[in-house]
């Protein structure tokens, strides 16, 4: 038995086409962190300077008080505030490379850190005597400019980093541990997203650990492979790796600088979001309930009602045009009602623009092979039942806009698990009860992570991940990520 190099294939699957990063990185981590610090410092300083000019030099009428604009005071204040803001950014992990350059989550941390910094300035304003009160106008302008300038700077830096990662100038040399379709699928997903900077250079079969446990050769071979390939990170596909093998991997990497990452299975997804307390040295784990309650529920419903109402109002001319196109394209109703399973197992009719011919079932019955594929996968890529207008509506996801009515009626949410029809219930088994603890969503992690290309197992995994990790920021992030997914038509048919 031997470890298998990715370029030559593995025992667990076909050869994996990978891009091998050079051993010597062109751009080092310290250089990137320094660039982030310098960029943030310039953005924050510029924001404070702009706020001073707008507040004290432009003489705008909205500022009803006119102070003497003590330049020396504000210069001294900014001199101390800039490093303070950078320190707060660091506390929000904005200089941890592994947790940045991901867009929306990074911007959320910037907003939180920037707001906290300006709240500190407000606190300072109460500590000075009346002659040196910090202008409220300057604080407000500084806050808005700081968030905008830092976000623009981070966006620019992210584009540069993505380009460097695609070119192989920076990134992590990755060793995958796993077998079967799990590790093959993982390698393929990494290959399809070069902007992550992950470069798979080898695949290690976890059977080493089981076969050589008695002689303790497995970990030694694993460690030698890690050292020989100058690996930066080890990614373990947990579904195909035993607990014993995982514990030995952790031991082997404990005294190295190699980053260990896990791709969780369904059990690991279900056990996230737990609380641990100790009873006389015995850890007691409490599972968080799979539901959204309290303030989270109030904020979610407020977001649902506000966005759904405004969107329906703004899109009303487009919706009217779509209705006319559907009527002219084929006979039948404009809207299609689909009976689906909602929160708590309650059934309701989800609205969509009609995208199929009214005799669609007869068309499908005449092609048994397509009917079999539909029953297996839930969707057809080349569905003969879909009209010309319907194909465009599905590709752009505009056919789902009428579901905003379901959102306003409280049957659905803007973001949530993908709705399940009564015919699909059998594919979800006992997971359907977990998924029905929250309202189905117009969009969700499934929408921005592959859409129709996802199988039922991946749908369950993503939906459970969403429910366990819910926050209002998570909803906003998914809504923003839905826009480019819809524009690209990724995985839609």
TALIN-V478335 format. One record per pair of residues at least 24 apart in sequence whose ideal C-beta (glycine too) atoms are under 8 Angstrom apart, sorted by the first residue. I is the first residue (numbers start at 0). GAP is how many residues later the second one is. D is the distance in Angstrom with one decimal. If there is no record, write none. Layout:
i->I gap->GAP d->D
i->I gap->GAP d->D
//
This chain:
i->0 gap->204 d->7.5
i->0 gap->206 d->6.8
i->0 gap->207 d->6.5
i->0 gap->210 d->6.0
i->0 gap->211 d->8.0
i->2 gap->199 d->7.0
i->2 gap->201 d->5.2
i->2 gap->202 d->6.7
i->2 gap->205 d->6.9
i->2 gap->218 d->6.5
i->2 gap->219 d->7.8
i->2 gap->222 d->5.3
i->3 gap->198 d->7.8
i->3 gap->199 d->5.8
i->3 gap->200 d->7.7
i->3 gap->201 d->6.3
i->4 gap->196 d->7.9
i->4 gap->197 d->5.4
i->4 gap->198 d->7.6
i->5 gap->170 d->7.5
i->5 gap->181 d->7.0
i->5 gap->194 d->5.5
i->5 gap->195 d->6.3
i->5 gap->196 d->5.4
i->5 gap->197 d->5.0
i->9 gap->169 d->7.3
i->9 gap->173 d->7.3
i->9 gap->193 d->4.6
i->9 gap->195 d->6.4
i->10 gap->168 d->6.9
i->10 gap->194 d->5.6
i->10 gap->196 d->7.6
i->11 gap->166 d->7.0
i->11 gap->167 d->3.5
i->11 gap->168 d->4.8
i->11 gap->169 d->7.9
i->11 gap->171 d->5.7
i->11 gap->172 d->6.7
i->11 gap->191 d->7.3
i->11 gap->193 d->6.4
i->11 gap->228 d->7.5
i->12 gap->166 d->7.9
i->12 gap->167 d->6.7
i->12 gap->168 d->6.6
i->12 gap->170 d->6.8
i->12 gap->171 d->3.6
i->13 gap->170 d->6.8
i->15 gap->168 d->6.9
i->15 gap->171 d->4.4
i->15 gap->172 d->7.4
i->15 gap->175 d->7.5
i->15 gap->184 d->6.5
i->15 gap->187 d->6.7
i->16 gap->174 d->6.4
i->17 gap->169 d->7.0
i->17 gap->173 d->6.4
i->17 gap->181 d->6.7
i->17 gap->182 d->4.4
i->17 gap->183 d->6.6
i->18 gap->149 d->6.4
i->18 gap->172 d->7.6
i->18 gap->175 d->7.2
i->18 gap->180 d->5.5
i->19 gap->153 d->7.8
i->19 gap->179 d->6.1
i->19 gap->181 d->5.3
i->20 gap->147 d->5.4
i->20 gap->150 d->5.0
i->20 gap->151 d->7.7
i->20 gap->152 d->5.2
i->20 gap->178 d->4.0
i->20 gap->180 d->7.3
i->21 gap->146 d->6.8
i->22 gap->150 d->7.7
i->22 gap->207 d->5.2
i->24 gap->144 d->7.4
i->24 gap->145 d->5.8
i->24 gap->146 d->7.6
i->25 gap->138 d->7.6
i->25 gap->143 d->4.1
i->25 gap->144 d->6.7
i->26 gap->137 d->6.0
i->26 gap->142 d->5.5
i->26 gap->143 d->4.6
i->28 gap->68 d->6.0
i->31 gap->65 d->6.0
i->31 gap->129 d->7.0
i->31 gap->138 d->7.3
i->32 gap->62 d->5.4
i->32 gap->64 d->6.9
i->34 gap->122 d->6.7
i->35 gap->58 d->7.4
i->35 gap->59 d->5.8
i->35 gap->64 d->7.7
i->35 gap->118 d->7.8
i->35 gap->121 d->6.5
i->36 gap->49 d->6.5
i->36 gap->58 d->6.8
i->38 gap->114 d->4.5
i->38 gap->115 d->7.6
i->38 gap->117 d->7.9
i->38 gap->118 d->6.0
i->39 gap->45 d->7.7
i->39 gap->46 d->6.0
i->39 gap->49 d->6.2
i->39 gap->54 d->7.6
i->39 gap->110 d->5.8
i->39 gap->113 d->6.7
i->39 gap->114 d->8.0
i->40 gap->41 d->5.9
i->40 gap->45 d->6.3
i->41 gap->111 d->7.4
i->42 gap->103 d->7.3
i->42 gap->106 d->3.9
i->42 gap->107 d->4.6
i->42 gap->109 d->7.5
i->42 gap->110 d->4.6
i->43 gap->37 d->7.7
i->43 gap->38 d->5.3
i->43 gap->41 d->5.1
i->43 gap->42 d->7.4
i->43 gap->102 d->5.8
i->43 gap->105 d->7.4
i->43 gap->106 d->6.7
i->44 gap->33 d->6.7
i->44 gap->37 d->5.7
i->45 gap->99 d->7.6
i->45 gap->103 d->5.7
i->46 gap->95 d->5.7
i->46 gap->98 d->3.7
i->46 gap->99 d->4.1
i->46 gap->101 d->7.6
i->46 gap->102 d->4.9
i->46 gap->103 d->7.7
i->47 gap->26 d->7.7
i->47 gap->30 d->4.6
i->47 gap->33 d->6.8
i->47 gap->34 d->7.5
i->47 gap->94 d->5.4
i->47 gap->97 d->7.9
i->47 gap->98 d->7.6
i->48 gap->29 d->7.5
i->49 gap->91 d->7.2
i->49 gap->95 d->5.2
i->50 gap->87 d->5.0
i->50 gap->88 d->7.9
i->50 gap->90 d->3.8
i->50 gap->91 d->4.0
i->50 gap->94 d->5.8
i->51 gap->86 d->6.4
i->53 gap->87 d->5.3
i->54 gap->80 d->5.6
i->54 gap->82 d->4.7
i->54 gap->83 d->4.5
i->54 gap->86 d->6.0
i->55 gap->79 d->7.7
i->55 gap->82 d->7.6
i->61 gap->75 d->7.9
i->62 gap->74 d->5.0
i->66 gap->68 d->6.2
i->69 gap->62 d->7.2
i->72 gap->59 d->5.8
i->73 gap->64 d->7.4
i->76 gap->47 d->7.9
i->76 gap->57 d->7.2
i->80 gap->36 d->7.5
i->80 gap->40 d->6.8
i->83 gap->33 d->6.7
i->83 gap->36 d->7.0
i->84 gap->28 d->7.7
i->84 gap->29 d->7.4
i->84 gap->32 d->4.6
i->84 gap->61 d->7.4
i->87 gap->25 d->5.0
i->87 gap->28 d->5.8
i->87 gap->29 d->5.0
i->87 gap->32 d->7.9
i->88 gap->24 d->5.1
i->97 gap->161 d->7.5
i->99 gap->54 d->7.6
i->100 gap->56 d->7.5
i->100 gap->57 d->4.8
i->100 gap->60 d->5.3
i->100 gap->61 d->7.4
i->102 gap->55 d->7.1
i->102 gap->378 d->7.8
i->103 gap->372 d->7.4
i->103 gap->373 d->3.9
i->103 gap->376 d->5.6
i->103 gap->377 d->6.6
i->104 gap->368 d->7.7
i->104 gap->372 d->6.4
i->105 gap->48 d->6.1
i->105 gap->52 d->7.8
i->106 gap->44 d->5.6
i->106 gap->47 d->7.4
i->107 gap->365 d->4.9
i->107 gap->368 d->7.8
i->107 gap->369 d->7.1
i->109 gap->37 d->6.5
i->109 gap->40 d->5.4
i->109 gap->41 d->5.9
i->109 gap->44 d->6.7
i->110 gap->36 d->5.9
i->113 gap->29 d->6.6
i->113 gap->32 d->5.0
i->113 gap->33 d->4.8
i->113 gap->36 d->6.7
i->114 gap->28 d->6.9
i->114 gap->32 d->7.9
i->116 gap->29 d->7.4
i->117 gap->24 d->6.4
i->117 gap->25 d->4.2
i->117 gap->28 d->7.2
i->160 gap->36 d->7.7
i->161 gap->33 d->4.3
i->164 gap->29 d->6.2
i->164 gap->30 d->5.6
i->164 gap->31 d->7.0
i->164 gap->32 d->3.8
i->165 gap->28 d->4.7
i->165 gap->29 d->6.4
i->167 gap->31 d->7.1
i->169 gap->27 d->5.9
i->170 gap->26 d->3.5
i->170 gap->27 d->6.5
i->170 gap->28 d->5.2
i->171 gap->25 d->6.0
i->171 gap->26 d->5.6
i->171 gap->27 d->6.8
i->171 gap->60 d->4.0
i->171 gap->61 d->4.6
i->171 gap->87 d->7.1
i->172 gap->26 d->5.7
i->172 gap->28 d->5.3
i->172 gap->56 d->6.6
i->172 gap->57 d->6.2
i->172 gap->58 d->5.4
i->172 gap->59 d->4.8
i->172 gap->60 d->7.4
i->173 gap->24 d->5.0
i->173 gap->25 d->6.1
i->173 gap->26 d->5.1
i->173 gap->27 d->6.6
i->173 gap->57 d->7.1
i->173 gap->58 d->7.1
i->173 gap->59 d->5.0
i->173 gap->60 d->7.4
i->173 gap->61 d->5.7
i->174 gap->25 d->8.0
i->174 gap->26 d->6.8
i->174 gap->27 d->4.9
i->174 gap->28 d->7.6
i->174 gap->29 d->6.0
i->174 gap->50 d->7.0
i->174 gap->51 d->6.3
i->174 gap->54 d->6.6
i->174 gap->56 d->4.6
i->174 gap->58 d->7.4
i->174 gap->59 d->4.9
i->174 gap->60 d->7.4
i->175 gap->24 d->5.8
i->175 gap->26 d->7.2
i->175 gap->27 d->4.7
i->175 gap->28 d->7.0
i->175 gap->58 d->7.9
i->175 gap->59 d->5.4
i->175 gap->60 d->8.0
i->175 gap->61 d->6.9
i->176 gap->26 d->7.7
i->176 gap->27 d->4.8
i->176 gap->29 d->5.8
i->176 gap->57 d->6.2
i->176 gap->58 d->7.2
i->176 gap->59 d->4.6
i->176 gap->60 d->6.8
i->176 gap->64 d->6.1
i->176 gap->68 d->7.8
i->176 gap->72 d->6.5
i->177 gap->25 d->7.3
i->177 gap->28 d->6.5
i->177 gap->58 d->6.7
i->177 gap->59 d->3.2
i->177 gap->61 d->7.8
i->177 gap->62 d->4.4
i->177 gap->63 d->6.1
i->177 gap->85 d->7.9
i->178 gap->26 d->5.6
i->178 gap->27 d->6.1
i->178 gap->28 d->6.8
i->178 gap->58 d->8.0
i->178 gap->61 d->4.7
i->179 gap->60 d->5.4
i->181 gap->55 d->4.5
i->181 gap->57 d->5.1
i->181 gap->58 d->4.7
i->181 gap->81 d->7.6
i->182 gap->54 d->4.9
i->182 gap->57 d->6.4
i->185 gap->49 d->7.0
i->185 gap->51 d->5.5
i->185 gap->77 d->5.9
i->197 gap->35 d->7.3
i->197 gap->37 d->7.8
i->200 gap->28 d->5.7
i->200 gap->30 d->7.4
i->201 gap->27 d->5.7
i->201 gap->29 d->7.6
i->205 gap->34 d->6.5
i->205 gap->35 d->4.6
i->205 gap->36 d->6.8
i->205 gap->39 d->4.7
i->208 gap->33 d->7.3
i->208 gap->35 d->6.7
i->208 gap->36 d->3.8
i->208 gap->39 d->5.5
i->208 gap->40 d->7.8
i->209 gap->32 d->6.7
i->209 gap->34 d->7.4
i->209 gap->35 d->6.7
i->212 gap->31 d->7.4
i->217 gap->27 d->8.0
i->217 gap->30 d->7.0
i->218 gap->29 d->5.1
i->218 gap->30 d->7.9
i->218 gap->32 d->7.0
i->218 gap->33 d->4.8
i->221 gap->26 d->7.8
i->221 gap->27 d->6.9
i->221 gap->30 d->5.7
i->222 gap->29 d->4.9
i->225 gap->26 d->7.5
i->225 gap->27 d->7.3
i->225 gap->30 d->7.2
i->225 gap->32 d->6.1
i->230 gap->27 d->5.8
i->231 gap->26 d->6.7
i->231 gap->27 d->6.5
i->232 gap->25 d->6.5
i->232 gap->26 d->4.2
i->232 gap->27 d->7.5
i->232 gap->28 d->6.1
i->233 gap->24 d->5.8
i->233 gap->25 d->7.3
i->233 gap->26 d->5.3
i->233 gap->27 d->7.2
i->234 gap->26 d->4.8
i->234 gap->27 d->7.6
i->234 gap->28 d->6.4
i->235 gap->24 d->7.1
i->235 gap->25 d->7.3
i->235 gap->26 d->5.2
i->235 gap->27 d->6.9
i->236 gap->26 d->4.9
i->237 gap->24 d->5.5
i->237 gap->25 d->6.0
i->237 gap->26 d->5.6
i->237 gap->27 d->4.9
i->237 gap->30 d->5.9
i->238 gap->24 d->7.8
i->238 gap->26 d->3.9
i->238 gap->27 d->7.9
i->265 gap->191 d->7.9
i->265 gap->194 d->7.1
i->265 gap->195 d->6.2
i->265 gap->198 d->7.4
i->268 gap->192 d->5.9
i->268 gap->195 d->5.0
i->268 gap->196 d->5.5
i->268 gap->199 d->6.8
i->269 gap->194 d->6.4
i->269 gap->198 d->7.6
i->271 gap->193 d->7.7
i->271 gap->196 d->4.9
i->271 gap->197 d->6.9
i->272 gap->195 d->4.5
i->272 gap->196 d->6.8
i->287 gap->180 d->7.2
i->288 gap->148 d->7.8
i->289 gap->144 d->5.2
i->289 gap->147 d->4.8
i->289 gap->148 d->7.7
i->289 gap->174 d->7.7
i->289 gap->177 d->5.3
i->289 gap->178 d->7.2
i->290 gap->146 d->4.5
i->290 gap->147 d->6.3
i->290 gap->176 d->7.9
i->291 gap->146 d->5.6
i->291 gap->175 d->7.6
i->291 gap->178 d->5.6
i->295 gap->174 d->6.5
i->295 gap->175 d->7.3
i->295 gap->176 d->7.0
i->298 gap->173 d->4.6
i->299 gap->113 d->6.4
i->299 gap->172 d->6.7
i->299 gap->175 d->6.5
i->300 gap->109 d->7.9
i->302 gap->111 d->6.5
i->302 gap->169 d->6.8
i->302 gap->172 d->6.2
i->302 gap->173 d->7.6
i->303 gap->103 d->5.2
i->303 gap->104 d->8.0
i->303 gap->109 d->5.4
i->303 gap->110 d->5.2
i->304 gap->102 d->7.8
i->304 gap->103 d->6.7
i->306 gap->107 d->5.8
i->306 gap->172 d->7.5
i->307 gap->96 d->4.4
i->307 gap->99 d->4.3
i->307 gap->100 d->5.3
i->307 gap->106 d->6.7
i->308 gap->99 d->6.9
i->310 gap->90 d->7.8
i->310 gap->93 d->6.0
i->311 gap->89 d->8.0
i->311 gap->92 d->5.2
i->311 gap->93 d->7.7
i->311 gap->96 d->7.8
i->314 gap->86 d->6.5
i->317 gap->80 d->7.8
i->318 gap->82 d->6.5
i->318 gap->83 d->7.8
i->321 gap->31 d->6.0
i->321 gap->67 d->7.9
i->321 gap->71 d->7.0
i->321 gap->76 d->6.5
i->322 gap->30 d->7.6
i->324 gap->64 d->5.1
i->325 gap->27 d->6.1
i->325 gap->28 d->5.8
i->325 gap->61 d->7.8
i->325 gap->63 d->5.8
i->325 gap->64 d->7.8
i->328 gap->58 d->5.4
i->328 gap->59 d->6.3
i->328 gap->60 d->4.4
i->328 gap->61 d->8.0
i->329 gap->27 d->5.7
i->329 gap->28 d->7.4
i->329 gap->57 d->5.1
i->329 gap->59 d->7.9
i->330 gap->27 d->6.6
i->331 gap->25 d->7.4
i->331 gap->26 d->4.1
i->334 gap->67 d->5.9
i->337 gap->83 d->6.3
i->338 gap->82 d->6.9
i->338 gap->83 d->5.9
i->339 gap->79 d->4.5
i->339 gap->80 d->6.3
i->339 gap->81 d->5.3
i->339 gap->82 d->7.4
i->339 gap->100 d->6.8
i->340 gap->78 d->7.4
i->340 gap->79 d->4.9
i->340 gap->80 d->7.4
i->340 gap->81 d->6.5
i->340 gap->84 d->6.7
i->340 gap->91 d->7.2
i->340 gap->95 d->6.1
i->340 gap->99 d->7.8
i->341 gap->69 d->5.5
i->341 gap->70 d->7.3
i->341 gap->77 d->7.8
i->341 gap->94 d->7.2
i->341 gap->97 d->6.3
i->341 gap->98 d->6.2
i->342 gap->93 d->6.1
i->342 gap->94 d->7.1
i->342 gap->95 d->6.2
i->342 gap->96 d->4.7
i->342 gap->97 d->7.8
i->343 gap->92 d->6.2
i->343 gap->93 d->7.7
i->344 gap->88 d->7.8
i->344 gap->91 d->5.3
i->346 gap->75 d->7.2
i->347 gap->58 d->7.1
i->347 gap->63 d->4.7
i->349 gap->53 d->5.8
i->349 gap->56 d->5.6
i->349 gap->61 d->7.6
i->349 gap->62 d->7.0
i->349 gap->69 d->5.9
i->349 gap->90 d->7.9
i->350 gap->51 d->3.9
i->350 gap->52 d->5.8
i->350 gap->54 d->5.5
i->350 gap->55 d->6.2
i->351 gap->47 d->5.1
i->351 gap->48 d->5.9
i->351 gap->50 d->5.9
i->351 gap->51 d->6.7
i->352 gap->37 d->7.7
i->352 gap->40 d->5.6
i->352 gap->45 d->7.0
i->352 gap->46 d->4.4
i->352 gap->48 d->7.3
i->352 gap->49 d->6.1
i->353 gap->36 d->7.1
i->354 gap->31 d->5.6
i->354 gap->32 d->6.3
i->354 gap->34 d->7.4
i->354 gap->35 d->2.7
i->354 gap->36 d->7.4
i->354 gap->38 d->5.3
i->354 gap->39 d->5.6
i->354 gap->44 d->5.1
i->355 gap->27 d->7.8
i->355 gap->29 d->4.4
i->355 gap->30 d->5.6
i->355 gap->31 d->6.5
i->355 gap->34 d->6.1
i->356 gap->28 d->5.9
i->356 gap->30 d->6.0
i->359 gap->25 d->3.3
i->360 gap->24 d->7.7
i->376 gap->78 d->7.4
i->377 gap->46 d->6.2
i->377 gap->49 d->7.3
i->377 gap->78 d->7.2
i->378 gap->73 d->5.2
i->378 gap->114 d->6.8
i->379 gap->113 d->7.6
i->380 gap->71 d->7.9
i->380 gap->112 d->5.0
i->381 gap->111 d->7.9
i->382 gap->110 d->7.4
i->393 gap->98 d->5.9
i->393 gap->99 d->6.3
i->394 gap->94 d->4.6
i->394 gap->97 d->5.3
i->394 gap->98 d->7.2
i->395 gap->90 d->6.4
i->395 gap->93 d->6.7
i->395 gap->96 d->7.8
i->396 gap->89 d->4.8
i->396 gap->95 d->6.3
i->399 gap->42 d->6.2
i->402 gap->39 d->5.1
i->403 gap->38 d->7.0
i->406 gap->35 d->6.4
i->409 gap->29 d->7.9
i->410 gap->28 d->6.9
i->411 gap->27 d->5.5
i->411 gap->28 d->5.5
i->411 gap->29 d->6.6
i->411 gap->30 d->6.2
i->412 gap->25 d->7.3
i->412 gap->26 d->4.4
i->412 gap->27 d->7.3
i->412 gap->28 d->5.1
i->412 gap->29 d->7.4
i->413 gap->27 d->6.4
i->413 gap->28 d->5.3
i->413 gap->29 d->6.8
i->413 gap->61 d->6.9
i->413 gap->65 d->6.5
i->414 gap->26 d->4.6
i->414 gap->27 d->7.4
i->414 gap->28 d->5.9
i->414 gap->29 d->5.7
i->414 gap->51 d->7.7
i->414 gap->59 d->7.8
i->414 gap->60 d->4.4
i->414 gap->63 d->5.0
i->414 gap->64 d->6.3
i->415 gap->24 d->5.2
i->415 gap->25 d->2.8
i->415 gap->26 d->7.9
i->415 gap->28 d->5.7
i->415 gap->50 d->7.3
i->416 gap->24 d->6.3
i->416 gap->27 d->6.1
i->416 gap->29 d->7.8
i->416 gap->46 d->3.8
i->416 gap->49 d->6.7
i->416 gap->50 d->7.0
i->417 gap->26 d->5.9
i->417 gap->28 d->4.8
i->417 gap->29 d->7.8
i->417 gap->41 d->5.9
i->417 gap->45 d->6.5
i->423 gap->32 d->7.9
i->426 gap->29 d->4.6
i->427 gap->28 d->6.7
i->427 gap->32 d->6.5
i->430 gap->29 d->4.9
i->430 gap->33 d->7.5
i->433 gap->30 d->6.5
i->433 gap->33 d->7.4
i->434 gap->25 d->7.2
i->434 gap->28 d->5.5
i->434 gap->29 d->7.5
i->434 gap->32 d->7.6
i->436 gap->30 d->7.1
i->437 gap->29 d->5.8
i->442 gap->35 d->6.3
i->442 gap->36 d->6.8
i->442 gap->39 d->4.5
i->443 gap->34 d->6.4
i->444 gap->33 d->6.5
i->446 gap->31 d->7.5
i->446 gap->35 d->5.6
i->446 gap->38 d->6.0
i->447 gap->30 d->6.1
i->447 gap->33 d->4.2
i->447 gap->34 d->5.8
i->447 gap->37 d->4.9
i->449 gap->40 d->7.2
i->449 gap->41 d->5.0
i->450 gap->34 d->6.9
i->450 gap->39 d->6.0
i->450 gap->40 d->3.4
i->450 gap->41 d->5.4
i->451 gap->39 d->4.8
i->451 gap->40 d->5.9
i->451 gap->41 d->5.5
i->452 gap->38 d->4.2
i->453 gap->37 d->7.5
//
